[in-house]
């Protein structure tokens, strides 16, 4: 399945890319699995998407949990938590 990846704020800056279209392996079906699959690229990918790092995820503009399913054509976004005052 193909999905569109989007990276925002400090995640985008760290990775040096704002968006990317990828073909996922058949074993990747959830947002958490997408994150793990991207970490396996190593280097800055492993750091930016690290397991313990506070990171928000969204599928098709809706905040998602790690077990949220992705489908062909989905947009998956990664961004840091937003704070304000």
Secondary structure, DSSP 8 states (H G I E B T S, - for coil): -EEEEEE-HHHHHHHT-SEEEEE--TT--BHHHHHHHHHTT-HHHHHHT-TTS--EEEETTEEE-TT-B--TT-EEEEE------
